[in-house]
Amino acid sequence: MSRYGRIAVVLVAVTVVAATWMIFSRPSQYVEAPAALRAQIAALDPVGKADPIERGRYLALAGDCIGCHQARGGAAFAGGLAVPTVFGTIYSSNITPDRETGIGAWSADDFWRALHEGKGKDGAYLYPAFPFPNYTRITRPDSDAIHAYLMSLPAVKQANTPNTLRFPYSVRPLVAFWRMLYFTEGVYEADPRQDATWNRGAYLASGLGHCVACHSPRNFLGGIARADELSGGRIAVQDWYAPSLTSDREAGLGDWQVEEVVRLLKHGVSDRYAVFGPMAEVVHDSTQHLEEKDLHAMATYLKSLPAKASDDAPAMETTGSMRADLLRRGSQVYAEQCAGCHRSDGEGVTRAYPALARNPSVIMGSTINAIRVVLNGGFPPGTAGNPRPYGMPPFAQKLSDEDVASVLTYVRNSWGNQAPAVAPADVQRYRAVPIE
């Protein structure tokens, strides 16, 4: 069979699967929330009926639009950020009001269609690197406000960079099959079984905040199974791991106080933890600018998520002597390089150097983040509540792959921590990955 024949067979199979799924699977249906609950949810909106441009500015911050639509060193909202995927590279688009290269010719209806239906002004399907499966939950008034805000910005004439997707993924109409499998159009419906605060948090976290887009595993088609939402996933753009928000072994919030979650999202640091990597950018560009009652609502919703067991990464096979050697060497490296900040007992210094003892980000199955922080260092975001953050220096030039693997193995098995050993080969792999 020819190459194109095989592709045709695959497309037919996908069509059959999609049709079967659509026939036998139905999204859960909410009973319409009572008017009193809808009024309570509306009363929680911190922007209320303010000027639509100011309202749109706040909502664009909540959605972290600039996080994707600004390349490093580029103009705000002018796009050009490369988004690598297993299917090729997608480049974010210019969403400034330039009429030729941006969205200046887009009406509020066109903009709503992009967010709600995942379609461009010309009706073409948008690739799901743009999180329209989450943005579809945004209300029309909120969409209109974001559009008004973007139209108020300075126009930047910058042509969009063509995507470099491999065939057949470069054939945009084929997105229709993906949509049948993984896209359910619909504005968020308040759940009458929950109170107003929970519903406001669910609207923000599942819609504008699009937490699912990073904190969920994707299958070979780039889709997210509903059962796997928020259970942790690789972030392709920077090759970090977004931990599970449903497993206490990773970043599950079951034993957190709501105020702790709010503090972390507002300031980037809390009494126990600090954010690094892509999440530091989210806090810097987005969540630190949100009103505390919105952060409180998001924390309330996230804490309510049912707990799920995370899938631990396969343990590195080690003999007893090899493990003992790793721990012995790691203990020495820790004493020389780490104890000065994180203390010999691993308890760290509150809001300065995070505790390593009982720290889920240290002992979770994926070791990507721990390896990258040791190699590349990092800072929590500079925020109004943490204007001069303490940082982690890079050790890539000072420590060998064996040193990094040893010290992480030691940290993952000290002060009550228990986790598999770290392989030097994994360290070597991420040593070659760019910081950004």
N, C-alpha and C positions, 0 to 999 in steps of 0.2 A: 504494500500500500504506500502511495506517495505521502510526502510530508503534509501536503494540503489535505489529503484524504484523512490522515490521522487527526488533523486539527478539526476537520468537519465532524468526525465521529465524536471527538471530545465535546464540541459545542452542542451536538445533539444530545449527548448524555447529560451535559449540564442543564440543557433546557428541560429534559424529562425530570431530572431531580428537582429543579426549581418549580416546575409546574406541580409536581407531587407535593412539594413542601407548601406551596400556596394553597392547595386544595385541602390538605389535612392539618395544617397548622394555622392557628389564629392567634393574634396578639391578645393578651389579657385585656378584658374590658372593665373599665371603672364605672361604677354607678356615679352619675353626676353628683358632684359635691353640693351640699345645701348652700343656698345663697348666703347664709350667715358665715359659713366657713370661707367662701370666696371673698367676702368682705373683709374678714380677718386677715387673710393672706395679702390682700391688696394693701391693708393698713400697715403691713410689715415692710413694704417697699420704701427704702430710705430716700429715694429720689422723688417718689410721688408723681405729681403732675407738674414737675418743674419744666423749665424751658426745654424743648425737645433736643436741642443741641447738647445742653449740659447733661440731660438724661442719657443721650446716646454716648457721650464721652464716658460716663460711668459704666454703662453696659459694655462698651468696647474694652474697658479695663477688665471687667468681670470675665469676658471671653478671651482675654489675652490675645487680641487680634494682632498686636504688633509683634508678638512672639514669633509668628511665622511670616508676617508680611513686611519684614524689614531684614535685609541682609546685613551682616556685620559691616559697619562703616557706611552703610547706605542710607538713603533718605527714609524717613518714617512712612510706613504704609506703602512704599513704592515696590515692595516685593523683591524677587530675585534670590530668595533663600533657597538653597538646594535641599531637597528632602529625599535622601536615598532610600530606596525600597528594594526588595528582592526582585522587583519587576523592572528596575531601572530608576532613573532620577527624575523627580518632579520638581519644578521650580514654582515658588509662590508667585502670585500675580500682583500687579499694581492695583491697589484699591484707592488711590487718590483720585480726586475729581478731574483729572486730565481727560478730555473727551476722546483723544486719539489712542492713548496707551493705557489709560486707567478706566474708571467706571463713571466718568463724568456724563456719559450719555445714558446711563442706567436710570430708569425711573424707580420709584419706591416699589412698584410691582415687580420689576426685574430683580431687584435686590431680595425681595421676599421670596421670589421663586428660587433663587440660589440657596438661601438658607433653608427654606421649607421643603423644596422639592429636589434640591441638588442639581439644578439645571442653570446653564448660563443664559445670558440675554438672548442668544441665538437659539435657545432650546436644546443645545448640546448637553449631554450628560457631563457633570463634573466628576473628576476622579475623587475617590473617598479619602485621599490624603487631606482634602478639605473636609472637616468633620461634620458634614451635613446630616449624617445619621443622628448626631446629637443636636445640632442647631435646629433641626426640624421641630423641636419641642418649644422653641422660642415663640412668644405670642406676636401677633401682627403689630400691635403698638410698639413693642420693644424693637422689632425689626425696623420699623419706620424711624424710630429715634436713632438707631445706629446709622441708618442711611443718611439722616439729616446731619449727624455729626461728621461722617466721612465727607459729605458734600461741602462742609464748612472748612475743610482743611486746605492748605495750599496745594495746588495741582503740581504734580511732578511728571514731567515728560520722560518716561523711561519705558522702553518697549519690554514686553515680557520675554523671558528666556524660554525657548522651545524645550519641551520635555524630551528626555532621551530614554523612552521606554522601549523595551524589546518587543518584537512581534511575537504573539498577536496582541499583547497588552497595549500596544500603541494604537490599536483600532478602537477608537472611543465608543462606538455603538455597542461594543461587547460589554460595556459597563452595565447594560440592561440586565444581563444574566446575574451579575454580582448583586445588583439592586434587588432582584427577585428573591435572592437568598438572604440578604443581610440588611435590607433597608425597609423600615416601616414608617411611612410618613404620618405625622400627626403632632399637633400642639400638645404640650403637657396637660394632662387632666389631673386635677387635684384628687387625692385619695381621701375619701370621707372617713376612712378608718383611722386617719392620722390627724394631728392638730395642725394649726396654721404654720407654726415654726418649722415643723418637719416638712411640710409641703413646699414652703419657700426654699428650704435647703435642697430638697430634691430637684426643684426646678432649676436652681443655679448649678448644682453639681452635675446633674445628668444632662443639662442643656448647654447653657453658655459656658460653664466650666469644663465641659467635655472630659471629665476625669477618666471615663471609660476608655477614651482613645489611647491613653498611654498605659494605664494601670491594668490592662487586660492582654492576655495572649492572643495572637492572631494565627489562623491556620494557613495552609499553603495557598489559599486564595486571598489572603489578607483580610479575612472576615473574623468577626468576634462572635462566638456562640453565646447566646444569652446566659447559659449556665456558668460561663467562664468570666462574666463581667467582673472587673475590679479584682481579679485573682492574681494580678501581677503579670508583667510582660516586658519584653525588650523594646527599648526606644531606638528606632532605626536611625534617627537623625544624628544622634551623638553616641550611639552604642553604649547606653547605660541600661540599667534594669529598674523599671518602675515597680516597687514592691506591692504585694497584695495588700489591699485595704480591708480584706476580710479575714486575714490570718494573723493572730497575735504573734506568731513566730516571725512575721515580717513587719508590716506596718499597720496591722489591725488595731483599731482604736477601742477595743472592748474595755480595757482597763484604764483608759485615759479619762481624765475629767474634761468636760467640754471646754473649760477655760484654758486647759493646756493646749488643746487643738487650736483654739482661736489664737493663742499667743504664738504658736509655731507658724501659722498662716499669716499673721500680722507682722511679726518681727523676724521670722526666719530662724529663731532660736527659742528654746523653752528651757525649763529647769533640767530636762532630761536629754533633749536631743537638739540637733541643728540640721538644716537642710543643705545639701551640696548638689553640684551638677545641675541638670535640667530643672529640678524642683527649685533650686535657688533662683533661677531665672523667672520661674512662675511667680514666686513670692515677690521678687523685685519689680517685675513688670505688671503684675496683676493683683494678687491677693492682699498685699500690704495697703493698697489703695481702697479696699472695700470697707464699708461701714461694719463696725463690730457686730451689729445685730444680724447682718447678712452672714458673716463668718460664723456666728453662733448658730444660725439656722443650718448652714452647711455641716458644721461639726455634729449637730444633733442628728441630721440625716445619716451621715457617714458612720456614726457610732451605732446606729440602729441596724446596720447591715448584718445579715446572718453570718455567723462565723463559719469559715470553711478551712479545711486543712490545706496547707500549701504543699506543692509537690517539691520535695527536696531534690537538689541536684545529686546525681550519682556520686557516692563517696569515692575519693581517691584511694586506690588500693595500696596499702602500705603494710609492710611487715612491722612487727613489734619494735625491732631495732631501728627501722627507718623512721617510724613515728617518734621514737625517743630522741633520735638525732635531730629531727625537725624541731621538737619542743625545746631541746637543749640549746640549739643554735638560736631559735626564736627568742628564748628568754634573754640571751645575751644581747641580741639586737634591740629588744624592747628596752632593756635597762640603759643601753647607750643612747638610743635615738628617741624613745617615746615617753619614758617615765617622767621626764622633766615637765611635761605638760599634762599627760593623762594619769600621772601618779603611779606609784608602784602597785597600788591596789586596784588600778583600773577605774577608779571612781571619778577621774577628771576634775574639772573646776566648773561649777555651775555657770551657765551662760557664756562660757569662754571656751573650754576644751571639753567636748562631750565625753560622758562616761562610756567606757568600753565594756564594763561589766554589765551583763544582762541587757545589752543593747541589741535589739532585733536586727538592725542593719548589719551588725557584725556576724551574727550566727545564722542568718537565713541561708537557704540552700544555694542561691546564686551568689557567687563571690565577685561578680563583675565590679560592683560599686566599691567594695573594699579595696580591691586591687588598684582601681583607677585613682582612688583618693591617695593611696600610699605613693603610687608612681608620679602622679601629676599634681598632688596637693589640691587645694581649693579653699574657697572662702564661703561662709554663709553670705547671703545678700546684705548689702548695706541698706538699712531701712531706717525710718524715723525713730523706731524704738531700739535700733541696734546700729547706730551710724558708723561705728568703728569696729567692725567685726574682727574677731580673732581668726587667724587663718591657719591652715595646715600647709607646711612647706612641701615642695616636691622632693621625693627621694629617688627618682629614676636614675640620677647620675651618681648617687652615693651607694645604693644598695643593688646587689645582683638579683637575678631572678630567684635564686635559692634563698637569699636573705629575705626577700619580700614574702615568699611562700612560707618560710619558717616563722617569721614574726606574726603573720596572719594566722598560721596554724596555732601558734602559742596563744594569741589573743582569743581565738575561737574556742580555746579549751582551758581558760583560766578564770578564776573568780566566779565560778559557778556556770560559766559558759560551756556548752557542749555542741560541737559541730565537726563535720569531716575535715580532714586535712586539705590544704591548698596545694595544688600541683605547680611546680616551677614552670611547666609548659603553659599553664594558663596565664601566668604572669608574663611570660615571653610574648604570648599572643596579644595582650593588651598594651604591652610596651610599645608596640608598633602602631597602635590606634591613635590618631590625632586627638588633642585635647578637645577640639570642637569640630 
